[in-house]
């Protein structure tokens, strides 16, 4: 009775009650299967409908914990696509159509699968028979989810709704709109031919090569390409189970050519006149291009491999000035100082031997990466530094080289082997050959400009292209030494031999010792700082004892002083380059794709830094750009999330993340945001303007 004394209050209470009723969402709630808890599903109605088309919008949410993944509509050779079947006891339901978000590749044990991880949102259109009658959707949703094992799980879907009384739920409708934005845009051939499309596609043609069992796709984009990927699938039941490989992609100017190998469990495949869908993904672009495969010949440009070959040579050449290779160049210089300028043929042979060593190492790296590629293991430039045993071997080698250059000991070979070496050019040639191989191994932690482009192309290309690119890298790095081999008179420009040569040689030996200690520091990620410090101290004590025993306490004092000077110079250089650097107070969160998606949904910008302790270029980027204003302050703004992917030690998740962008080495930096949900990739060598512009663009400013 008290309420009715106040009509306005009664009206407000009634409005609130009825509003809450209308706001209630129609959904199944989260459904899980006790036999497989890592996966949960939820089907929600947005409340939005189209009476003319008799459709109701719905959103299927799938929550995948940890490294569990599920699959796209065309999952690849090792997966099963999600399926939904409803029996006859569903009433007034005509069709359930899915709109598939852009997928990613997940290679595993040599099999390339296509799908999703984390939180997946799939837009669905439910078509009813009669929009004036109530509808009951009941069926079984089957989802395959995999890590190192695969599980096929069923979920009971049961949902009742009445189309005329549906009210829009703003929260679910917004999530549905976001999910639709991740679905590739359908572009038909007519829009491409008339250039009446807003995705910049100006040419699209496909062809079926029956002889080589390949699908060839050629697409032109008037704004060019950055890091494209393509997926192909077909719904033609007559084709049976046809599997398409990861495409070999080449880009020439603004034209992209992709080649898919087609295989089947049965006999040869025949895709002539087959209807297929090509899903193309690039930076901020995702389109679906339907096509009928013909047998016309598509001209494939060879400019891309030639271009990449020269890019690789330039990247190899730049490696010579990277700090990783500096100590070995010192060793090389000391060997030249010991040769009289009149002995041009010997100088030529020494530098040719070193060049052969460089090329041999690059071919060995190519072979090693090719084996990993076929086995499905992680690929990347410098991945051997993720192995503590490799680092330990490099520590021993650099320590032995330093001790040998200091004259602490000399390796004595059996007389028969010494005679064989003398008759085949002398042991100096073997030593120079090993120097070249050693220089290549030390160069791998450095990502020089142009190197990342060449390596990414090589690791995603065919075996012969991989060897061609790594040969170009080797030739580029060996180019200065080949130049001296071709013109030995360059050595005559060096000062005349004298007592000073021993001093220079010892200086370079101490540089090698510093490199040895740097390699020891890399072990801290594997064995801890305490044991790393003990190993470094033991190495220094061993060298101190050997030097005192060989040359006396005075020589040890000189060597110790020079080592301190070298270390001090290094610290001075570091302090000069980082004099304006601020203390690293940036809060770095571990790389997590789910957090990236959540942050973008909240309107935030995400800056991702994939790095490694052994990566010299990564440290240069950090000191020279990330810890310098204005970038440093920009990264600490409240709407910016800073995320780090640590590749110091082996990480399958970080490797998969890199490979999803066609990258196979560090550093790698990318910026996400509401205006750039697919990310804006940055160059290998960072600069302030690029980082700031990417942050602004990602925010939509």
Secondary structure as a PSIPRED ss2 file (coil, helix, strand):
# PSIPRED VFORMAT (PSIPRED V4.0)

   1 X C   1.000  0.000  0.000
   2 X C   1.000  0.000  0.000
   3 X H   0.000  1.000  0.000
   4 X H   0.000  1.000  0.000
   5 X H   0.000  1.000  0.000
   6 X C   1.000  0.000  0.000
   7 X H   0.000  1.000  0.000
   8 X H   0.000  1.000  0.000
   9 X H   0.000  1.000  0.000
  10 X H   0.000  1.000  0.000
  11 X H   0.000  1.000  0.000
  12 X H   0.000  1.000  0.000
  13 X H   0.000  1.000  0.000
  14 X H   0.000  1.000  0.000
  15 X H   0.000  1.000  0.000
  16 X H   0.000  1.000  0.000
  17 X H   0.000  1.000  0.000
  18 X H   0.000  1.000  0.000
  19 X H   0.000  1.000  0.000
  20 X H   0.000  1.000  0.000
  21 X H   0.000  1.000  0.000
  22 X H   0.000  1.000  0.000
  23 X H   0.000  1.000  0.000
  24 X C   1.000  0.000  0.000
  25 X C   1.000  0.000  0.000
  26 X C   1.000  0.000  0.000
  27 X E   0.000  0.000  1.000
  28 X C   1.000  0.000  0.000
  29 X C   1.000  0.000  0.000
  30 X C   1.000  0.000  0.000
  31 X E   0.000  0.000  1.000
  32 X E   0.000  0.000  1.000
  33 X E   0.000  0.000  1.000
  34 X C   1.000  0.000  0.000
  35 X C   1.000  0.000  0.000
  36 X E   0.000  0.000  1.000
  37 X E   0.000  0.000  1.000
  38 X E   0.000  0.000  1.000
  39 X E   0.000  0.000  1.000
  40 X E   0.000  0.000  1.000
  41 X E   0.000  0.000  1.000
  42 X E   0.000  0.000  1.000
  43 X E   0.000  0.000  1.000
  44 X E   0.000  0.000  1.000
  45 X E   0.000  0.000  1.000
  46 X E   0.000  0.000  1.000
  47 X E   0.000  0.000  1.000
  48 X E   0.000  0.000  1.000
  49 X E   0.000  0.000  1.000
  50 X E   0.000  0.000  1.000
  51 X C   1.000  0.000  0.000
  52 X C   1.000  0.000  0.000
  53 X C   1.000  0.000  0.000
  54 X C   1.000  0.000  0.000
  55 X E   0.000  0.000  1.000
  56 X E   0.000  0.000  1.000
  57 X E   0.000  0.000  1.000
  58 X E   0.000  0.000  1.000
  59 X E   0.000  0.000  1.000
  60 X E   0.000  0.000  1.000
  61 X E   0.000  0.000  1.000
  62 X E   0.000  0.000  1.000
  63 X E   0.000  0.000  1.000
  64 X E   0.000  0.000  1.000
  65 X C   1.000  0.000  0.000
  66 X C   1.000  0.000  0.000
  67 X C   1.000  0.000  0.000
  68 X C   1.000  0.000  0.000
  69 X E   0.000  0.000  1.000
  70 X E   0.000  0.000  1.000
  71 X E   0.000  0.000  1.000
  72 X E   0.000  0.000  1.000
  73 X E   0.000  0.000  1.000
  74 X E   0.000  0.000  1.000
  75 X E   0.000  0.000  1.000
  76 X E   0.000  0.000  1.000
  77 X C   1.000  0.000  0.000
  78 X C   1.000  0.000  0.000
  79 X C   1.000  0.000  0.000
  80 X C   1.000  0.000  0.000
  81 X C   1.000  0.000  0.000
  82 X C   1.000  0.000  0.000
  83 X E   0.000  0.000  1.000
  84 X E   0.000  0.000  1.000
  85 X E   0.000  0.000  1.000
  86 X C   1.000  0.000  0.000
  87 X C   1.000  0.000  0.000
  88 X C   1.000  0.000  0.000
  89 X C   1.000  0.000  0.000
  90 X C   1.000  0.000  0.000
  91 X E   0.000  0.000  1.000
  92 X C   1.000  0.000  0.000
  93 X E   0.000  0.000  1.000
  94 X E   0.000  0.000  1.000
  95 X E   0.000  0.000  1.000
  96 X E   0.000  0.000  1.000
  97 X E   0.000  0.000  1.000
  98 X E   0.000  0.000  1.000
  99 X E   0.000  0.000  1.000
 100 X C   1.000  0.000  0.000
 101 X E   0.000  0.000  1.000
 102 X C   1.000  0.000  0.000
 103 X C   1.000  0.000  0.000
 104 X E   0.000  0.000  1.000
 105 X E   0.000  0.000  1.000
 106 X E   0.000  0.000  1.000
 107 X E   0.000  0.000  1.000
 108 X E   0.000  0.000  1.000
 109 X C   1.000  0.000  0.000
 110 X C   1.000  0.000  0.000
 111 X E   0.000  0.000  1.000
 112 X E   0.000  0.000  1.000
 113 X E   0.000  0.000  1.000
 114 X E   0.000  0.000  1.000
 115 X E   0.000  0.000  1.000
 116 X E   0.000  0.000  1.000
 117 X E   0.000  0.000  1.000
 118 X C   1.000  0.000  0.000
 119 X E   0.000  0.000  1.000
 120 X E   0.000  0.000  1.000
 121 X E   0.000  0.000  1.000
 122 X E   0.000  0.000  1.000
 123 X E   0.000  0.000  1.000
 124 X E   0.000  0.000  1.000
 125 X E   0.000  0.000  1.000
 126 X E   0.000  0.000  1.000
 127 X E   0.000  0.000  1.000
 128 X E   0.000  0.000  1.000
 129 X C   1.000  0.000  0.000
 130 X C   1.000  0.000  0.000
 131 X C   1.000  0.000  0.000
 132 X C   1.000  0.000  0.000
 133 X C   1.000  0.000  0.000
 134 X E   0.000  0.000  1.000
 135 X E   0.000  0.000  1.000
 136 X E   0.000  0.000  1.000
 137 X E   0.000  0.000  1.000
 138 X E   0.000  0.000  1.000
 139 X E   0.000  0.000  1.000
 140 X E   0.000  0.000  1.000
 141 X E   0.000  0.000  1.000
 142 X E   0.000  0.000  1.000
 143 X E   0.000  0.000  1.000
 144 X E   0.000  0.000  1.000
 145 X E   0.000  0.000  1.000
 146 X E   0.000  0.000  1.000
 147 X C   1.000  0.000  0.000
 148 X C   1.000  0.000  0.000
 149 X C   1.000  0.000  0.000
 150 X E   0.000  0.000  1.000
 151 X E   0.000  0.000  1.000
 152 X E   0.000  0.000  1.000
 153 X E   0.000  0.000  1.000
 154 X E   0.000  0.000  1.000
 155 X E   0.000  0.000  1.000
 156 X E   0.000  0.000  1.000
 157 X E   0.000  0.000  1.000
 158 X E   0.000  0.000  1.000
 159 X E   0.000  0.000  1.000
 160 X E   0.000  0.000  1.000
 161 X E   0.000  0.000  1.000
 162 X E   0.000  0.000  1.000
 163 X H   0.000  1.000  0.000
 164 X H   0.000  1.000  0.000
 165 X H   0.000  1.000  0.000
 166 X C   1.000  0.000  0.000
 167 X C   1.000  0.000  0.000
 168 X C   1.000  0.000  0.000
 169 X C   1.000  0.000  0.000
 170 X H   0.000  1.000  0.000
 171 X H   0.000  1.000  0.000
 172 X H   0.000  1.000  0.000
 173 X H   0.000  1.000  0.000
 174 X H   0.000  1.000  0.000
 175 X H   0.000  1.000  0.000
 176 X H   0.000  1.000  0.000
 177 X H   0.000  1.000  0.000
 178 X H   0.000  1.000  0.000
 179 X H   0.000  1.000  0.000
 180 X H   0.000  1.000  0.000
 181 X H   0.000  1.000  0.000
 182 X C   1.000  0.000  0.000
 183 X E   0.000  0.000  1.000
 184 X C   1.000  0.000  0.000
 185 X E   0.000  0.000  1.000
 186 X E   0.000  0.000  1.000
 187 X C   1.000  0.000  0.000
 188 X C   1.000  0.000  0.000
 189 X H   0.000  1.000  0.000
 190 X H   0.000  1.000  0.000
 191 X H   0.000  1.000  0.000
 192 X H   0.000  1.000  0.000
 193 X H   0.000  1.000  0.000
 194 X C   1.000  0.000  0.000
 195 X C   1.000  0.000  0.000
 196 X C   1.000  0.000  0.000
 197 X C   1.000  0.000  0.000
 198 X C   1.000  0.000  0.000
 199 X C   1.000  0.000  0.000
 200 X C   1.000  0.000  0.000
 201 X E   0.000  0.000  1.000
 202 X E   0.000  0.000  1.000
 203 X E   0.000  0.000  1.000
 204 X E   0.000  0.000  1.000
 205 X E   0.000  0.000  1.000
 206 X E   0.000  0.000  1.000
 207 X E   0.000  0.000  1.000
 208 X E   0.000  0.000  1.000
 209 X E   0.000  0.000  1.000
 210 X C   1.000  0.000  0.000
 211 X C   1.000  0.000  0.000
 212 X C   1.000  0.000  0.000
 213 X C   1.000  0.000  0.000
 214 X E   0.000  0.000  1.000
 215 X E   0.000  0.000  1.000
 216 X E   0.000  0.000  1.000
 217 X E   0.000  0.000  1.000
 218 X E   0.000  0.000  1.000
 219 X E   0.000  0.000  1.000
 220 X E   0.000  0.000  1.000
 221 X E   0.000  0.000  1.000
 222 X C   1.000  0.000  0.000
 223 X C   1.000  0.000  0.000
 224 X C   1.000  0.000  0.000
 225 X C   1.000  0.000  0.000
 226 X C   1.000  0.000  0.000
 227 X C   1.000  0.000  0.000
 228 X C   1.000  0.000  0.000
 229 X E   0.000  0.000  1.000
 230 X E   0.000  0.000  1.000
 231 X E   0.000  0.000  1.000
 232 X E   0.000  0.000  1.000
 233 X E   0.000  0.000  1.000
 234 X C   1.000  0.000  0.000
 235 X C   1.000  0.000  0.000
 236 X C   1.000  0.000  0.000
 237 X H   0.000  1.000  0.000
 238 X H   0.000  1.000  0.000
 239 X H   0.000  1.000  0.000
 240 X C   1.000  0.000  0.000
 241 X C   1.000  0.000  0.000
 242 X E   0.000  0.000  1.000
 243 X E   0.000  0.000  1.000
 244 X E   0.000  0.000  1.000
 245 X C   1.000  0.000  0.000
 246 X C   1.000  0.000  0.000
 247 X C   1.000  0.000  0.000
 248 X E   0.000  0.000  1.000
 249 X E   0.000  0.000  1.000
 250 X E   0.000  0.000  1.000
 251 X E   0.000  0.000  1.000
 252 X E   0.000  0.000  1.000
 253 X C   1.000  0.000  0.000
 254 X C   1.000  0.000  0.000
 255 X E   0.000  0.000  1.000
 256 X E   0.000  0.000  1.000
 257 X E   0.000  0.000  1.000
 258 X E   0.000  0.000  1.000
 259 X E   0.000  0.000  1.000
 260 X E   0.000  0.000  1.000
 261 X E   0.000  0.000  1.000
 262 X E   0.000  0.000  1.000
 263 X E   0.000  0.000  1.000
 264 X E   0.000  0.000  1.000
 265 X C   1.000  0.000  0.000
 266 X C   1.000  0.000  0.000
 267 X C   1.000  0.000  0.000
 268 X C   1.000  0.000  0.000
 269 X C   1.000  0.000  0.000
 270 X C   1.000  0.000  0.000
 271 X C   1.000  0.000  0.000
 272 X C   1.000  0.000  0.000
 273 X C   1.000  0.000  0.000
 274 X C   1.000  0.000  0.000
 275 X E   0.000  0.000  1.000
 276 X E   0.000  0.000  1.000
 277 X E   0.000  0.000  1.000
 278 X E   0.000  0.000  1.000
 279 X E   0.000  0.000  1.000
 280 X E   0.000  0.000  1.000
 281 X E   0.000  0.000  1.000
 282 X E   0.000  0.000  1.000
 283 X C   1.000  0.000  0.000
 284 X C   1.000  0.000  0.000
 285 X E   0.000  0.000  1.000
 286 X E   0.000  0.000  1.000
 287 X E   0.000  0.000  1.000
 288 X E   0.000  0.000  1.000
 289 X E   0.000  0.000  1.000
 290 X E   0.000  0.000  1.000
 291 X E   0.000  0.000  1.000
 292 X E   0.000  0.000  1.000
 293 X C   1.000  0.000  0.000
 294 X E   0.000  0.000  1.000
 295 X C   1.000  0.000  0.000
 296 X C   1.000  0.000  0.000
 297 X C   1.000  0.000  0.000
 298 X C   1.000  0.000  0.000
 299 X C   1.000  0.000  0.000
 300 X C   1.000  0.000  0.000
 301 X C   1.000  0.000  0.000
 302 X C   1.000  0.000  0.000
 303 X H   0.000  1.000  0.000
 304 X H   0.000  1.000  0.000
 305 X H   0.000  1.000  0.000
 306 X H   0.000  1.000  0.000
 307 X H   0.000  1.000  0.000
 308 X H   0.000  1.000  0.000
 309 X H   0.000  1.000  0.000
 310 X H   0.000  1.000  0.000
 311 X H   0.000  1.000  0.000
 312 X H   0.000  1.000  0.000
 313 X H   0.000  1.000  0.000
 314 X H   0.000  1.000  0.000
 315 X H   0.000  1.000  0.000
 316 X H   0.000  1.000  0.000
 317 X H   0.000  1.000  0.000
 318 X H   0.000  1.000  0.000
 319 X H   0.000  1.000  0.000
 320 X H   0.000  1.000  0.000
 321 X H   0.000  1.000  0.000
 322 X C   1.000  0.000  0.000
 323 X H   0.000  1.000  0.000
 324 X H   0.000  1.000  0.000
 325 X H   0.000  1.000  0.000
 326 X H   0.000  1.000  0.000
 327 X H   0.000  1.000  0.000
 328 X H   0.000  1.000  0.000
 329 X H   0.000  1.000  0.000
 330 X H   0.000  1.000  0.000
 331 X H   0.000  1.000  0.000
 332 X H   0.000  1.000  0.000
 333 X H   0.000  1.000  0.000
 334 X H   0.000  1.000  0.000
 335 X H   0.000  1.000  0.000
 336 X H   0.000  1.000  0.000
 337 X H   0.000  1.000  0.000
 338 X C   1.000  0.000  0.000
 339 X C   1.000  0.000  0.000
 340 X C   1.000  0.000  0.000
 341 X C   1.000  0.000  0.000
 342 X C   1.000  0.000  0.000
 343 X C   1.000  0.000  0.000
 344 X H   0.000  1.000  0.000
 345 X H   0.000  1.000  0.000
 346 X H   0.000  1.000  0.000
 347 X H   0.000  1.000  0.000
 348 X H   0.000  1.000  0.000
 349 X H   0.000  1.000  0.000
 350 X H   0.000  1.000  0.000
 351 X H   0.000  1.000  0.000
 352 X H   0.000  1.000  0.000
 353 X H   0.000  1.000  0.000
 354 X H   0.000  1.000  0.000
 355 X H   0.000  1.000  0.000
 356 X H   0.000  1.000  0.000
 357 X H   0.000  1.000  0.000
 358 X H   0.000  1.000  0.000
 359 X H   0.000  1.000  0.000
 360 X H   0.000  1.000  0.000
 361 X H   0.000  1.000  0.000
 362 X H   0.000  1.000  0.000
 363 X H   0.000  1.000  0.000
 364 X H   0.000  1.000  0.000
 365 X H   0.000  1.000  0.000
 366 X H   0.000  1.000  0.000
 367 X H   0.000  1.000  0.000
 368 X H   0.000  1.000  0.000
 369 X H   0.000  1.000  0.000
 370 X H   0.000  1.000  0.000
 371 X H   0.000  1.000  0.000
 372 X H   0.000  1.000  0.000
 373 X H   0.000  1.000  0.000
 374 X H   0.000  1.000  0.000
 375 X H   0.000  1.000  0.000
 376 X C   1.000  0.000  0.000
 377 X C   1.000  0.000  0.000
 378 X C   1.000  0.000  0.000
 379 X C   1.000  0.000  0.000
 380 X C   1.000  0.000  0.000
 381 X C   1.000  0.000  0.000
 382 X C   1.000  0.000  0.000
 383 X H   0.000  1.000  0.000
 384 X H   0.000  1.000  0.000
 385 X H   0.000  1.000  0.000
 386 X H   0.000  1.000  0.000
 387 X C   1.000  0.000  0.000
 388 X H   0.000  1.000  0.000
 389 X H   0.000  1.000  0.000
 390 X H   0.000  1.000  0.000
 391 X H   0.000  1.000  0.000
 392 X H   0.000  1.000  0.000
 393 X H   0.000  1.000  0.000
 394 X H   0.000  1.000  0.000
 395 X H   0.000  1.000  0.000
 396 X H   0.000  1.000  0.000
 397 X H   0.000  1.000  0.000
 398 X H   0.000  1.000  0.000
 399 X H   0.000  1.000  0.000
 400 X H   0.000  1.000  0.000
 401 X H   0.000  1.000  0.000
 402 X H   0.000  1.000  0.000
 403 X H   0.000  1.000  0.000
 404 X H   0.000  1.000  0.000
 405 X H   0.000  1.000  0.000
 406 X C   1.000  0.000  0.000
 407 X C   1.000  0.000  0.000
 408 X C   1.000  0.000  0.000
 409 X C   1.000  0.000  0.000
 410 X C   1.000  0.000  0.000
 411 X C   1.000  0.000  0.000
 412 X C   1.000  0.000  0.000
 413 X C   1.000  0.000  0.000
 414 X C   1.000  0.000  0.000
 415 X H   0.000  1.000  0.000
 416 X H   0.000  1.000  0.000
 417 X H   0.000  1.000  0.000
 418 X H   0.000  1.000  0.000
 419 X H   0.000  1.000  0.000
 420 X H   0.000  1.000  0.000
 421 X H   0.000  1.000  0.000
 422 X H   0.000  1.000  0.000
 423 X H   0.000  1.000  0.000
 424 X C   1.000  0.000  0.000
 425 X C   1.000  0.000  0.000
 426 X C   1.000  0.000  0.000
 427 X H   0.000  1.000  0.000
 428 X H   0.000  1.000  0.000
 429 X H   0.000  1.000  0.000
 430 X H   0.000  1.000  0.000
 431 X H   0.000  1.000  0.000
 432 X H   0.000  1.000  0.000
 433 X H   0.000  1.000  0.000
 434 X H   0.000  1.000  0.000
 435 X H   0.000  1.000  0.000
 436 X H   0.000  1.000  0.000
 437 X H   0.000  1.000  0.000
 438 X H   0.000  1.000  0.000
 439 X H   0.000  1.000  0.000
 440 X H   0.000  1.000  0.000
 441 X H   0.000  1.000  0.000
 442 X H   0.000  1.000  0.000
 443 X H   0.000  1.000  0.000
 444 X C   1.000  0.000  0.000
 445 X C   1.000  0.000  0.000
 446 X C   1.000  0.000  0.000
 447 X C   1.000  0.000  0.000
 448 X C   1.000  0.000  0.000
 449 X C   1.000  0.000  0.000
 450 X C   1.000  0.000  0.000
 451 X H   0.000  1.000  0.000
 452 X H   0.000  1.000  0.000
 453 X H   0.000  1.000  0.000
 454 X H   0.000  1.000  0.000
 455 X H   0.000  1.000  0.000
 456 X H   0.000  1.000  0.000
 457 X H   0.000  1.000  0.000
 458 X H   0.000  1.000  0.000
 459 X H   0.000  1.000  0.000
 460 X C   1.000  0.000  0.000
 461 X C   1.000  0.000  0.000
 462 X C   1.000  0.000  0.000
 463 X H   0.000  1.000  0.000
 464 X H   0.000  1.000  0.000
 465 X H   0.000  1.000  0.000
 466 X H   0.000  1.000  0.000
 467 X H   0.000  1.000  0.000
 468 X H   0.000  1.000  0.000
 469 X H   0.000  1.000  0.000
 470 X H   0.000  1.000  0.000
 471 X H   0.000  1.000  0.000
 472 X H   0.000  1.000  0.000
 473 X H   0.000  1.000  0.000
 474 X H   0.000  1.000  0.000
 475 X H   0.000  1.000  0.000
 476 X H   0.000  1.000  0.000
 477 X H   0.000  1.000  0.000
 478 X H   0.000  1.000  0.000
 479 X H   0.000  1.000  0.000
 480 X H   0.000  1.000  0.000
 481 X H   0.000  1.000  0.000
 482 X H   0.000  1.000  0.000
 483 X H   0.000  1.000  0.000
 484 X H   0.000  1.000  0.000
 485 X H   0.000  1.000  0.000
 486 X H   0.000  1.000  0.000
 487 X C   1.000  0.000  0.000
 488 X H   0.000  1.000  0.000
 489 X H   0.000  1.000  0.000
 490 X H   0.000  1.000  0.000
 491 X H   0.000  1.000  0.000
 492 X H   0.000  1.000  0.000
 493 X H   0.000  1.000  0.000
 494 X C   1.000  0.000  0.000
 495 X C   1.000  0.000  0.000
 496 X C   1.000  0.000  0.000
 497 X C   1.000  0.000  0.000
 498 X C   1.000  0.000  0.000
 499 X C   1.000  0.000  0.000
 500 X H   0.000  1.000  0.000
 501 X H   0.000  1.000  0.000
 502 X H   0.000  1.000  0.000
 503 X H   0.000  1.000  0.000
 504 X H   0.000  1.000  0.000
 505 X H   0.000  1.000  0.000
 506 X H   0.000  1.000  0.000
 507 X H   0.000  1.000  0.000
 508 X H   0.000  1.000  0.000
 509 X H   0.000  1.000  0.000
 510 X H   0.000  1.000  0.000
 511 X H   0.000  1.000  0.000
 512 X H   0.000  1.000  0.000
 513 X H   0.000  1.000  0.000
 514 X H   0.000  1.000  0.000
 515 X H   0.000  1.000  0.000
 516 X H   0.000  1.000  0.000
 517 X H   0.000  1.000  0.000
 518 X H   0.000  1.000  0.000
 519 X H   0.000  1.000  0.000
 520 X H   0.000  1.000  0.000
 521 X H   0.000  1.000  0.000
 522 X C   1.000  0.000  0.000
 523 X C   1.000  0.000  0.000
 524 X H   0.000  1.000  0.000
 525 X H   0.000  1.000  0.000
 526 X H   0.000  1.000  0.000
 527 X H   0.000  1.000  0.000
 528 X C   1.000  0.000  0.000
 529 X H   0.000  1.000  0.000
 530 X H   0.000  1.000  0.000
 531 X H   0.000  1.000  0.000
 532 X H   0.000  1.000  0.000
 533 X H   0.000  1.000  0.000
 534 X H   0.000  1.000  0.000
 535 X H   0.000  1.000  0.000
 536 X H   0.000  1.000  0.000
 537 X H   0.000  1.000  0.000
 538 X H   0.000  1.000  0.000
 539 X H   0.000  1.000  0.000
 540 X H   0.000  1.000  0.000
 541 X H   0.000  1.000  0.000
 542 X H   0.000  1.000  0.000
 543 X H   0.000  1.000  0.000
 544 X H   0.000  1.000  0.000
 545 X H   0.000  1.000  0.000
 546 X H   0.000  1.000  0.000
 547 X H   0.000  1.000  0.000
 548 X H   0.000  1.000  0.000
 549 X H   0.000  1.000  0.000
 550 X H   0.000  1.000  0.000
 551 X H   0.000  1.000  0.000
 552 X C   1.000  0.000  0.000
 553 X H   0.000  1.000  0.000
 554 X H   0.000  1.000  0.000
 555 X H   0.000  1.000  0.000
 556 X H   0.000  1.000  0.000
 557 X H   0.000  1.000  0.000
 558 X H   0.000  1.000  0.000
 559 X H   0.000  1.000  0.000
 560 X H   0.000  1.000  0.000
 561 X H   0.000  1.000  0.000
 562 X H   0.000  1.000  0.000
 563 X H   0.000  1.000  0.000
 564 X H   0.000  1.000  0.000
 565 X H   0.000  1.000  0.000
 566 X H   0.000  1.000  0.000
 567 X H   0.000  1.000  0.000
 568 X H   0.000  1.000  0.000
 569 X H   0.000  1.000  0.000
 570 X H   0.000  1.000  0.000
 571 X H   0.000  1.000  0.000
 572 X H   0.000  1.000  0.000
 573 X H   0.000  1.000  0.000
 574 X H   0.000  1.000  0.000
 575 X H   0.000  1.000  0.000
 576 X H   0.000  1.000  0.000
 577 X H   0.000  1.000  0.000
 578 X C   1.000  0.000  0.000
 579 X C   1.000  0.000  0.000
 580 X C   1.000  0.000  0.000
 581 X C   1.000  0.000  0.000
 582 X C   1.000  0.000  0.000
 583 X C   1.000  0.000  0.000
 584 X C   1.000  0.000  0.000
 585 X C   1.000  0.000  0.000
 586 X C   1.000  0.000  0.000
 587 X C   1.000  0.000  0.000
 588 X E   0.000  0.000  1.000
 589 X E   0.000  0.000  1.000
 590 X E   0.000  0.000  1.000
 591 X C   1.000  0.000  0.000
 592 X C   1.000  0.000  0.000
 593 X H   0.000  1.000  0.000
 594 X H   0.000  1.000  0.000
 595 X H   0.000  1.000  0.000
 596 X H   0.000  1.000  0.000
 597 X H   0.000  1.000  0.000
 598 X H   0.000  1.000  0.000
 599 X H   0.000  1.000  0.000
 600 X H   0.000  1.000  0.000
 601 X H   0.000  1.000  0.000
 602 X C   1.000  0.000  0.000
 603 X C   1.000  0.000  0.000
 604 X C   1.000  0.000  0.000
 605 X E   0.000  0.000  1.000
 606 X E   0.000  0.000  1.000
 607 X E   0.000  0.000  1.000
 608 X E   0.000  0.000  1.000
 609 X E   0.000  0.000  1.000
 610 X E   0.000  0.000  1.000
 611 X E   0.000  0.000  1.000
 612 X C   1.000  0.000  0.000
 613 X C   1.000  0.000  0.000
 614 X C   1.000  0.000  0.000
 615 X C   1.000  0.000  0.000
 616 X H   0.000  1.000  0.000
 617 X H   0.000  1.000  0.000
 618 X H   0.000  1.000  0.000
 619 X H   0.000  1.000  0.000
 620 X H   0.000  1.000  0.000
 621 X H   0.000  1.000  0.000
 622 X H   0.000  1.000  0.000
 623 X H   0.000  1.000  0.000
 624 X H   0.000  1.000  0.000
 625 X H   0.000  1.000  0.000
 626 X H   0.000  1.000  0.000
 627 X C   1.000  0.000  0.000
 628 X C   1.000  0.000  0.000
 629 X C   1.000  0.000  0.000
 630 X C   1.000  0.000  0.000
 631 X H   0.000  1.000  0.000
 632 X H   0.000  1.000  0.000
 633 X H   0.000  1.000  0.000
 634 X H   0.000  1.000  0.000
 635 X H   0.000  1.000  0.000
 636 X C   1.000  0.000  0.000
 637 X C   1.000  0.000  0.000
 638 X C   1.000  0.000  0.000
 639 X C   1.000  0.000  0.000
 640 X E   0.000  0.000  1.000
 641 X E   0.000  0.000  1.000
 642 X E   0.000  0.000  1.000
 643 X E   0.000  0.000  1.000
 644 X E   0.000  0.000  1.000
 645 X E   0.000  0.000  1.000
 646 X E   0.000  0.000  1.000
 647 X C   1.000  0.000  0.000
 648 X C   1.000  0.000  0.000
 649 X C   1.000  0.000  0.000
 650 X C   1.000  0.000  0.000
 651 X C   1.000  0.000  0.000
 652 X H   0.000  1.000  0.000
 653 X H   0.000  1.000  0.000
 654 X H   0.000  1.000  0.000
 655 X H   0.000  1.000  0.000
 656 X H   0.000  1.000  0.000
 657 X H   0.000  1.000  0.000
 658 X H   0.000  1.000  0.000
 659 X H   0.000  1.000  0.000
 660 X H   0.000  1.000  0.000
 661 X C   1.000  0.000  0.000
 662 X C   1.000  0.000  0.000
 663 X C   1.000  0.000  0.000
 664 X C   1.000  0.000  0.000
 665 X C   1.000  0.000  0.000
 666 X C   1.000  0.000  0.000
 667 X C   1.000  0.000  0.000
 668 X E   0.000  0.000  1.000
 669 X E   0.000  0.000  1.000
 670 X E   0.000  0.000  1.000
 671 X E   0.000  0.000  1.000
 672 X E   0.000  0.000  1.000
 673 X E   0.000  0.000  1.000
 674 X C   1.000  0.000  0.000
 675 X C   1.000  0.000  0.000
 676 X E   0.000  0.000  1.000
 677 X E   0.000  0.000  1.000
 678 X E   0.000  0.000  1.000
 679 X E   0.000  0.000  1.000
 680 X E   0.000  0.000  1.000
 681 X E   0.000  0.000  1.000
 682 X C   1.000  0.000  0.000
 683 X C   1.000  0.000  0.000
 684 X C   1.000  0.000  0.000
 685 X C   1.000  0.000  0.000
 686 X C   1.000  0.000  0.000
 687 X C   1.000  0.000  0.000
 688 X H   0.000  1.000  0.000
 689 X H   0.000  1.000  0.000
 690 X H   0.000  1.000  0.000
 691 X H   0.000  1.000  0.000
 692 X H   0.000  1.000  0.000
 693 X H   0.000  1.000  0.000
 694 X H   0.000  1.000  0.000
 695 X H   0.000  1.000  0.000
 696 X H   0.000  1.000  0.000
 697 X H   0.000  1.000  0.000
 698 X H   0.000  1.000  0.000
 699 X H   0.000  1.000  0.000
 700 X C   1.000  0.000  0.000
 701 X C   1.000  0.000  0.000
